[in-house]
Structure formats: C-alpha cells, structure tokens
C-alpha cells in the first residue's frame, strides 16, 4: 500500500501541474488573441479634453493638426495597432503650452487625448526687445497673437538667450511669484504700471501715477514690503503729493526710505493726489486688456538733484506720528559710497529714525 500511495501522489502532482500549465497556456492564447483583435480594430473616434486655466491657450483644432500631421492622415478608421500612442504624446508635449499629455484607447476604440495646459502668470520684455510669457514653473511661453493675456508686465529682463541656466530660471520663478502677488491684490494691479528688472536682477515698480520708482529688491517678505508701501500711500502721499520723492525704497527691514528730488519738480496739488489715491483704492481691475506692443524699460540714469534720504514709514509698531514726522522734516545728503542693499554692507542711515513709544 505504501508504494501504491506514493505512485498515486506522484501522478496527482503531475495532473495538477498539467492542469495549471494548460490554464496558463489558454490564458496567454486568449490574451494574445484579444490584443491582436484590439490592434486590428479600427479607431472609431477621437475625443480631446483640455484642462487648466480656462484661457484655452491650446485649442482642439491645434491639437487635431498635431495628431493628423497637419491633416495629412486620418486617425478615425485606422487600426489602433498602427497608431503610436507614445509618438503622439511626445509630439503634443513638444507644444510649449502643453504641460502634460495622456493618450489612450478605451474599450470602445475611442482615442482619448487629455491635455493639461500651462498657465501664464507674467509677460516679459527682454533687454533686446523680445517678449514672451512665463508660468509658475518659470517655463518660457510664446505669445499668442490672436489671444493676448492681461498680465503684469516686466521689462528689461536679462533673459534673451534661449537656453536658461540656473540663475535665469530662478529669476523667471521670482518674476512669476511677484506677478501672482500683484494679481492677488487689486490695489497694486491698479497702481503698478510695469515692473523693471535692474542690473542686479532686483525689482523696481513703476507706478501708474507719479514720476518715481518703488524699489522692493527681491521677492522675500513681499507681504511686509507691500504693507509698508500701502501705509506710505495712505499717510505720506496725501501730505506731500506724488512727485516729492524720486525713489521710494522698501528693501530695508522695518521702514521705507525716501530719496527726495528738488523742490521745484516736487510741487503738486496734494488734495488732488489724495483724491486720485482714493479712486485707485476703490477701483478694481475687473476688465483688463493686454494691449502692450513694447514696454519701455525704466531709464537708469542717476536720480538728479537728490538732496536727502529719509525714513518715511517706520516699522508697524512705531505708529503714524513717526511717519508724518519723517515726511515733514529735511535731512542731509547721504554719504558718498554708502553700501547698497544686498551688497553685504549696512543700509543708509535713516535721517529721521522711528520714534519709540513712550
């Protein structure tokens, strides 16, 4: 009985292994047959879905032209096996406005083309005069002649070369971050006409009203910088007018530094300035059109007849008294060769430092 039991067990194992081999072979055969059938099946239709910003910088007609080699071939009616999904994905992905492309056939032989488009956040004008958009990733996006996008404008950008290096991409991302900040604050979208990128790759805002520059440096501490600048507009501008200062500098921690121009060029009706400021605050940029053909960079000549630097807006805890005092008194000319912000030296000494609370 022992030998017969061993033989029975041996045959049983053989039969079990044989059964599973047959199942595997049958499954493989069915799978191959299904794949061959699917490859022979004809493409019934093409469905295109575009998601992203809603601006539709890429449209279905443009994608159809890419898919059909500029309408020289037809996908519908073509065996799905002869359509290279990978090749089509790459061709669509080569469009600079496409962030991601996914193509696939469903069970009904419908070719799905799902595209995520890039979102432009700023328009740039380079030092050589070319213009393009950038997105949040710092990707360079070409202009669309038939569909201009209303966005903050950045001028004098040192980004003419086609292949950007690390610092170039970092600058493009800083531009995108500042642009997004401006778009999120209607007051600043109304107030800022354009943003100039200076030789140190720092930002200088050109207001829509007045003949002066707002210097903010890099994009660090944007909330604090713009909060202090808002205080400057609310407390100082109504007292002195738009053109008393040639430069308003928000790069320093805790205060605003003003660089005065001569008294003759600073004369202005301060009541009119206050009224115009109120209108700007109340306005919302609800309907904007990007009609810029070429934005002019801000001239870089030294500011003429500078006779003082002063602290205009103290740190938030110092109160309005120090701000008003800083706007009303004179000061001496800053020492020659004073270290510039970001150069490792100390900032110019404010002539009228913030008063301490008693």
C-alpha positions as CSV (number, residue, x, y, z in Angstrom):
1,X,0.0,0.0,0.0
2,X,2.8,2.3,0.7
3,X,4.3,2.1,-2.8
4,X,0.8,2.5,-4.4
5,X,0.2,5.6,-2.3
6,X,3.5,7.1,-3.4
7,X,2.7,6.4,-7.1
8,X,-0.8,7.9,-6.6
9,X,0.6,11.1,-5.1
10,X,3.2,11.4,-7.9
11,X,0.5,11.2,-10.6
12,X,-1.7,13.6,-8.7
13,X,1.1,16.2,-8.7
14,X,1.7,15.7,-12.4
15,X,-2.0,16.1,-13.2
16,X,-2.2,19.3,-11.1
17,X,0.8,20.8,-12.8
18,X,-0.5,19.8,-16.2
19,X,-3.8,21.5,-15.4
20,X,-2.3,24.8,-14.4
21,X,0.0,24.7,-17.5
22,X,-3.0,24.3,-19.7
23,X,-4.8,27.2,-17.9
24,X,-1.8,29.4,-18.3
25,X,-1.4,28.5,-22.0
26,X,-5.0,29.1,-22.6
27,X,-5.0,32.4,-20.8
28,X,-1.9,33.5,-22.8
29,X,-3.6,32.5,-26.0
30,X,-6.8,34.4,-25.2
31,X,-4.7,37.4,-24.2
32,X,-2.7,37.4,-27.4
33,X,-5.9,36.9,-29.4
34,X,-7.5,39.8,-27.6
35,X,-4.5,42.1,-28.2
36,X,-4.4,41.1,-31.9
37,X,-8.2,41.8,-32.2
38,X,-7.8,45.2,-30.5
39,X,-4.9,46.1,-32.7
40,X,-6.9,45.1,-35.8
41,X,-9.9,47.1,-34.5
42,X,-10.4,50.4,-36.1
43,X,-10.3,53.7,-34.3
44,X,-13.9,54.9,-34.1
45,X,-13.4,58.4,-32.9
46,X,-11.1,60.9,-31.2
47,X,-12.0,62.8,-28.0
48,X,-10.0,65.7,-26.9
49,X,-10.1,67.1,-23.3
50,X,-8.2,70.3,-22.3
51,X,-7.9,71.3,-18.7
52,X,-6.0,74.1,-17.0
53,X,-6.7,77.8,-16.6
54,X,-9.8,78.1,-18.8
55,X,-8.0,80.6,-21.0
56,X,-7.6,77.9,-23.7
57,X,-4.1,78.8,-24.9
58,X,-4.2,75.5,-26.7
59,X,-7.4,74.6,-28.6
60,X,-8.8,71.4,-30.1
61,X,-8.1,72.4,-33.7
62,X,-4.4,72.9,-32.9
63,X,-4.2,69.5,-31.3
64,X,-6.0,67.8,-34.1
65,X,-3.5,69.3,-36.6
66,X,-0.7,67.8,-34.5
67,X,-2.4,64.4,-34.3
68,X,-3.1,64.2,-38.0
69,X,0.3,65.6,-39.3
70,X,-1.4,68.8,-40.4
71,X,-4.4,67.0,-41.6
72,X,-2.4,64.7,-44.0
73,X,-3.6,61.5,-42.3
74,X,-6.8,60.3,-40.6
75,X,-6.9,58.5,-37.3
76,X,-10.6,57.5,-37.4
77,X,-10.8,54.3,-39.4
78,X,-7.1,53.4,-38.8
79,X,-6.3,50.2,-37.0
80,X,-5.4,51.1,-33.4
81,X,-2.3,48.9,-33.5
82,X,-0.8,51.2,-36.2
83,X,-1.3,54.3,-34.1
84,X,1.8,55.1,-32.0
85,X,0.5,56.5,-28.7
86,X,4.0,57.3,-27.4
87,X,4.9,59.2,-30.6
88,X,1.7,61.3,-30.5
89,X,2.1,62.1,-26.8
90,X,5.7,63.3,-27.5
91,X,4.5,65.5,-30.4
92,X,1.8,67.1,-28.3
93,X,4.1,67.5,-25.4
94,X,6.5,69.4,-27.6
95,X,4.0,72.2,-27.7
96,X,5.3,74.8,-25.2
97,X,1.8,75.5,-23.9
98,X,1.2,71.8,-23.0
99,X,2.2,70.8,-19.5
100,X,1.1,67.2,-19.7
101,X,-0.5,64.9,-22.4
102,X,-2.1,61.5,-21.9
103,X,-3.4,59.4,-24.8
104,X,-5.2,56.0,-24.6
105,X,-7.8,53.8,-26.3
106,X,-10.9,52.8,-24.3
107,X,-12.8,49.6,-24.7
108,X,-14.9,51.1,-27.4
109,X,-11.9,52.0,-29.5
110,X,-12.2,55.7,-28.8
111,X,-8.9,57.5,-28.7
112,X,-8.8,59.9,-25.7
113,X,-6.4,62.9,-25.8
114,X,-6.2,64.5,-22.3
115,X,-4.1,67.6,-22.1
116,X,-3.2,69.9,-19.2
117,X,-2.1,73.4,-20.5
118,X,0.3,75.7,-18.9
119,X,-0.9,78.9,-17.1
120,X,0.9,82.2,-18.0
121,X,1.3,84.4,-15.0
122,X,3.5,87.3,-16.3
123,X,4.5,88.9,-19.6
124,X,8.2,89.7,-20.0
125,X,10.1,92.1,-22.3
126,X,13.8,91.4,-22.5
127,X,16.7,93.9,-22.8
128,X,16.8,93.2,-26.6
129,X,13.1,93.7,-27.1
130,X,11.7,90.2,-27.4
131,X,8.6,89.3,-25.4
132,X,7.0,86.2,-24.0
133,X,5.1,84.8,-21.0
134,X,6.3,82.6,-18.1
135,X,4.3,80.3,-15.9
136,X,4.8,79.4,-12.2
137,X,7.5,76.8,-13.1
138,X,9.4,79.5,-14.9
139,X,8.8,77.9,-18.3
140,X,9.0,80.3,-21.3
141,X,5.8,80.5,-23.2
142,X,5.4,82.2,-26.7
143,X,2.9,85.0,-27.3
144,X,-0.5,84.3,-28.8
145,X,-1.3,86.9,-31.4
146,X,-5.0,86.1,-31.5
147,X,-5.4,85.9,-27.8
148,X,-3.5,88.4,-25.6
149,X,-3.5,87.7,-21.9
150,X,-3.9,90.6,-19.4
151,X,-1.0,90.1,-17.0
152,X,1.6,92.2,-15.1
153,X,4.4,93.4,-17.4
154,X,8.1,93.0,-16.5
155,X,10.7,95.0,-18.5
156,X,14.4,94.9,-19.1
157,X,14.6,91.2,-18.2
158,X,18.1,89.7,-18.9
159,X,16.6,86.6,-20.4
160,X,17.2,86.8,-24.1
161,X,19.1,83.6,-24.5
162,X,17.1,80.5,-25.4
163,X,18.8,78.1,-23.0
164,X,18.5,79.4,-19.5
165,X,20.9,78.5,-16.7
166,X,20.0,78.0,-13.0
167,X,20.0,81.7,-12.1
168,X,17.9,82.5,-15.2
169,X,15.3,80.0,-14.2
170,X,15.4,81.3,-10.6
171,X,14.8,84.8,-11.9
172,X,11.9,83.7,-14.0
173,X,10.3,82.0,-11.0
174,X,10.8,85.1,-8.9
175,X,9.1,87.1,-11.6
176,X,6.2,84.6,-11.6
177,X,5.9,84.8,-7.8
178,X,5.8,88.7,-7.8
179,X,3.3,88.7,-10.6
180,X,1.0,86.3,-8.8
181,X,1.2,88.5,-5.7
182,X,0.3,91.6,-7.7
183,X,-2.7,89.8,-9.3
184,X,-4.0,88.8,-5.9
185,X,-4.2,92.5,-4.7
186,X,-6.4,94.8,-6.9
187,X,-4.9,97.9,-5.4
188,X,-1.4,97.0,-6.6
189,X,-2.7,95.8,-10.0
190,X,-4.2,99.3,-10.5
191,X,-1.2,101.1,-9.0
192,X,1.7,99.3,-10.8
193,X,2.1,100.0,-14.5
194,X,5.1,97.8,-15.0
195,X,8.0,96.2,-13.1
196,X,11.5,96.8,-14.2
197,X,14.3,94.3,-13.6
198,X,17.5,96.2,-12.9
199,X,21.1,95.2,-13.5
200,X,21.3,93.5,-10.1
201,X,18.2,91.4,-11.0
202,X,16.1,93.2,-8.4
203,X,12.7,94.6,-8.9
204,X,11.7,98.3,-9.3
205,X,8.0,99.0,-9.6
206,X,6.8,101.8,-11.9
207,X,3.6,103.3,-10.6
208,X,0.8,104.4,-12.9
209,X,0.7,107.8,-11.3
210,X,3.6,110.0,-10.4
211,X,7.2,110.1,-11.6
212,X,9.1,107.9,-9.1
213,X,10.2,104.3,-8.6
214,X,9.3,101.8,-5.9
215,X,12.2,99.6,-5.1
216,X,11.4,96.2,-3.5
217,X,14.6,94.2,-4.2
218,X,13.9,90.5,-4.4
219,X,10.7,88.6,-3.6
220,X,11.4,87.9,0.0
221,X,9.0,89.3,2.6
222,X,6.5,90.6,0.0
223,X,3.7,91.0,2.5
224,X,5.7,93.2,4.8
225,X,7.2,95.3,1.9
226,X,3.8,96.0,0.3
227,X,2.1,96.6,3.7
228,X,4.7,99.4,4.4
229,X,4.2,100.8,0.9
230,X,0.5,100.8,1.4
231,X,1.0,102.8,4.6
232,X,3.2,105.2,2.6
233,X,0.4,105.8,0.1
234,X,-2.2,106.3,2.8
235,X,-0.2,108.5,5.1
236,X,2.5,110.3,3.1
237,X,1.2,110.8,-0.4
238,X,-1.8,112.8,0.7
239,X,0.6,115.2,2.6
240,X,3.4,115.6,0.0
241,X,1.9,114.7,-3.4
242,X,3.1,112.2,-5.9
243,X,6.4,113.6,-7.1
244,X,8.3,114.8,-4.0
245,X,10.4,111.6,-3.9
246,X,12.3,110.2,-6.9
247,X,12.7,106.8,-5.2
248,X,10.7,105.1,-2.5
249,X,12.7,102.1,-1.2
250,X,11.1,99.2,0.7
251,X,14.1,96.9,0.7
252,X,15.1,97.6,4.3
253,X,13.5,95.8,7.3
254,X,11.0,97.9,9.3
255,X,10.8,101.1,7.3
256,X,10.5,102.9,4.0
257,X,13.4,105.1,2.8
258,X,12.6,108.1,0.5
259,X,15.0,109.8,-1.8
260,X,13.9,113.4,-2.5
261,X,14.1,115.4,-5.6
262,X,14.4,119.2,-5.8
263,X,11.5,121.2,-4.6
264,X,10.5,122.6,-8.0
265,X,9.9,119.2,-9.6
266,X,8.1,118.0,-6.4
267,X,5.3,120.6,-6.5
268,X,1.8,119.2,-6.9
269,X,-1.7,119.7,-5.6
270,X,-1.7,117.4,-2.6
271,X,-5.6,117.4,-2.4
272,X,-5.6,116.2,-6.0
273,X,-3.1,113.5,-5.1
274,X,-5.3,112.3,-2.1
275,X,-8.4,112.2,-4.3
276,X,-6.6,110.2,-7.0
277,X,-5.3,107.8,-4.5
278,X,-8.8,107.2,-3.2
279,X,-10.0,106.5,-6.7
280,X,-7.2,104.0,-7.2
281,X,-8.0,102.2,-4.0
282,X,-11.7,101.9,-4.9
283,X,-11.1,100.8,-8.5
284,X,-10.9,97.1,-9.3
285,X,-9.2,95.8,-12.3
286,X,-12.2,93.8,-13.4
287,X,-11.7,94.2,-17.2
288,X,-8.1,94.3,-18.3
289,X,-6.7,94.1,-21.9
290,X,-3.1,93.4,-22.7
291,X,-2.5,96.0,-25.4
292,X,1.2,96.3,-24.8
293,X,3.2,96.1,-28.0
294,X,6.6,97.0,-26.5
295,X,7.1,98.1,-22.9
296,X,9.8,100.8,-22.3
297,X,12.3,100.0,-19.6
298,X,12.8,102.5,-16.9
299,X,15.8,104.8,-17.6
300,X,18.7,104.0,-15.4
301,X,20.4,107.4,-15.2
302,X,21.2,108.6,-11.6
303,X,18.4,110.5,-10.0
304,X,19.1,114.2,-10.4
305,X,19.3,116.7,-7.6
306,X,19.0,114.2,-4.8
307,X,19.2,116.2,-1.6
308,X,18.1,113.8,1.1
309,X,17.2,110.3,2.2
310,X,14.7,109.8,5.0
311,X,12.7,107.3,6.9
312,X,9.1,107.7,5.6
313,X,7.2,104.7,7.1
314,X,8.6,103.2,10.3
315,X,8.1,99.7,11.5
316,X,4.4,98.8,12.2
317,X,4.8,99.3,15.9
318,X,6.1,102.9,15.7
319,X,2.8,104.5,14.8
320,X,1.7,107.2,12.5
321,X,3.5,110.1,14.3
322,X,6.9,109.0,13.2
323,X,5.7,108.5,9.6
324,X,4.3,112.0,9.5
325,X,7.4,113.5,11.1
326,X,9.6,111.7,8.6
327,X,7.6,113.3,5.7
328,X,7.7,116.8,7.1
329,X,11.4,117.4,8.0
330,X,14.5,117.9,6.0
331,X,17.7,115.9,6.1
332,X,21.2,115.8,5.0
333,X,22.6,114.2,1.8
334,X,23.6,110.6,2.2
335,X,27.4,109.9,2.4
336,X,29.0,109.0,-0.9
337,X,29.8,105.4,-1.4
338,X,27.1,104.2,1.0
339,X,26.7,100.4,0.7
340,X,23.9,99.2,-1.4
341,X,21.2,96.8,-0.2
342,X,22.3,93.2,-0.8
343,X,26.0,94.2,-1.0
344,X,26.7,92.9,2.5
345,X,27.0,96.4,4.0
346,X,24.6,98.3,6.2
347,X,21.7,100.3,4.9
348,X,21.9,104.1,4.6
349,X,21.2,105.6,8.0
350,X,17.7,107.0,8.2
351,X,17.8,110.7,8.9
352,X,14.7,110.6,11.0
353,X,14.6,107.2,12.7
354,X,11.3,105.8,14.0
355,X,10.3,107.3,17.3
356,X,9.9,104.9,20.2
357,X,6.7,104.6,22.0
358,X,6.6,106.2,25.4
